[in-house]
């Protein structure tokens, strides 16, 4: 009786398993989210040594499109100087490229060649920013924006960098970019800038932040208007704009107000002293309040006085970790930063290394391992 019951249960289990498998199979076939792959596309990509698994994982929908131009896209890239590995890398990173019509890609190539005629350099840009090159919408806007920026005698290298890093700037109507450039020009000249240096100033601005054209012209006016209200002179504003360059387009009056109020209170300084601190350390204007609070607390924790911060406000540009590392390193050489100037620890890593090398202090090797090289927290 027991054997019969056991056999009956096993038979039922097998039937249930078959039923579950059949149900799962039927669900996979009928699932609305599962489109069959275009085998021709898959095979063509495979022949180009493209990792199909990566494409399936990141953008599998491309493999299901009915129309694709894999060989045509590969031929165009090959004609531009790309080898097999580069083609495979581009199509793995941006598989949507195979969905672009060949004639549209050819027109796009002509557009980019007008800015970057060197095939090797252009191919390097496409390899790093394939999405920017294969974004074929708003072709006329792209062309108009290129012609406008070239009419300003901006370097083609800068224009190419903008096209690669911030393609949105070229997708929008040229009039919007003209308004921003006009505001930048007015700002620079109103603050006493020289017309002869305007082009160089604009190029530096655009190279530091390719997205600057996406900021509305009003943002510039609001930021500068707020700083004028704080009592900064025209000359001081030009100094700030030149120092902050692209960052000033992203400053928010309310955030600047909070930052200045906190620094003024923490350092117990006057309005005039605060202005000088900002001029020497413009970064204060774009640090968030939590960042400033954290850095002030970090300085106080290691024994730095607020008077020292007043004298060397650039120390606020350093993270607490870097400040601590530099103070400890100088302390191991016998130099007490808390009783001296903070100028020795401010600046870049190279600046710091030059500063402490001038102290001519005796270097003490770590006791735990006399031959171990000193490791840098900034490496």
Secondary structure, 3 states (H helix, E strand, C coil): CHHHHHHHHHHHHHHHHHHHHHHHHHHHHHCCCCCCCCHHHHHHHHHCCCCHHHHHHHHHHHHHCCCCCHHHHHHHHHHCCCCHHHHHHHHHHCHHHHHCCHHHHHHHHHHHHCCCCCHHHHHHHHHHCHHHHCCCCCHHHHHHHHHHHHHCCCCHHHHHHHHHHCCHHHHCCHHHHHHHHHHHHHHHHHCCCCHHHHHHHHHHHHHHCHHHHHCCHHHHHHHHHHHHHCCCCHHHHHHHHHHHHHHHHHCCHHHHHHHHHHHHHHHCCCHHHHHHHHHHCHHHHCCCHHHHHHHHHHHHHCCCCHHHHHHCHHHHHCCHHHHHHHHHHHHHCCCCHHHCCHHHCCCCHHHHHHHHHCCCCCCCCCCCCCCCCCCCCCC
